[in-house]
Amino acid sequence: MSETTMLLDIRGLTVRYGTQGGEVRAVEGLDLSLARGETLGFVGETGAGKTTTALAVMRLVPEPAGRICGGEVIFEGEDLLKKSPRDMRSIRGSKISMIFQDPMTSLDPVKTVGEQIAEMIGLHESVSRREALAKAQAMLETVGIRAERSGDYPHQFSGGMKQRVVIAIALACNPALVIADEPTTALDVTIQAQVLDLMRKLKDRYRTSMILITHDLGVVAETCDKAAIMYAGNIVEYADKASLFARPSHPYTQGLFGSVPDIESDAESLNVISGLTPDPTDLPPGCPFHPRCPRAEGACSTQAPPKVEIEEGHFVRCFLHGSGGRAR
């Protein structure tokens, strides 16, 4: 992929947290790329490191417990890890925005929603307060909320409407990248569909790239162009959506697909992935999935598998594909 089409290129990202129980290896040498205009689904179990990766991109890993130990986060050709705190404050909101999973904690309860959107606009654009408030009202209309409700407070909105306000804040300055961290988790199924449809339409309208963090493969199928499957701090499989759903190749990915109900199947129970996710303070040697893997071999318990390209744009970290692809 050429540098002109590449928006985000993460190379060898490593993030650790210091705790009383030991050092948490939250993200381990992660590689990830995103082209302009793409939507990437970031899938994995709770604790896999998805949100930590997003916080690292935003340079919001909580200090002093958390620290970015290594790697590069190349955004629009520049390494965000080398930016000053002041530079990052100007980038957040204007070029990269984040939508958090719980709108209840994302919004200030003592400010009107219009003021909160206008505050974001005022931070990054040279406009008067009146102009910022007018644009805030226009953004509310864009996400399906009447402009006259800009003077209402968050407690006067339903959960789905609050999430629309959060989306309006995230898109207020037309960022190049939006990171959505399980944005529909706190919403019921009907409202989830509405919010995801709204995000998809606004992404196309504003030509924004998106990283959508989720544990729902159905959301990936409906919304994303590519998908990255994360396990124990690293990406074990990365491919475009069609390739991943047609040919899931890592045993963990296959386990995830096997645990999804199939209305055409006569099976009385779902397949499950045995065991539990490893303790991030004591990750197993070799491939971190090997204690749970039904196809583990001898090398899996002693050596970290390389990233192998099994077909164009489809990467897997697994020894099962070591001889059938090109190691990267």
PyMOL commands that set and color helices and strands:
alter all, ss='L'
color gray80, all
select helices_A, chain A and resi 50-57+80-82+85-91+103-106+113-124+129-142+147-151+154-156+159-171+189-206+217-223+241-246+251-258+290-292+298-301+319-321
alter helices_A, ss='H'
color red, helices_A
select strands_A, chain A and resi 6-19+22-35+39-43+66-75+78-79+96-99+177-181+209-214+226-231+234-240+307-311+314-317+326-327
alter strands_A, ss='S'
color yellow, strands_A
deselect
rebuild
show_as cartoon
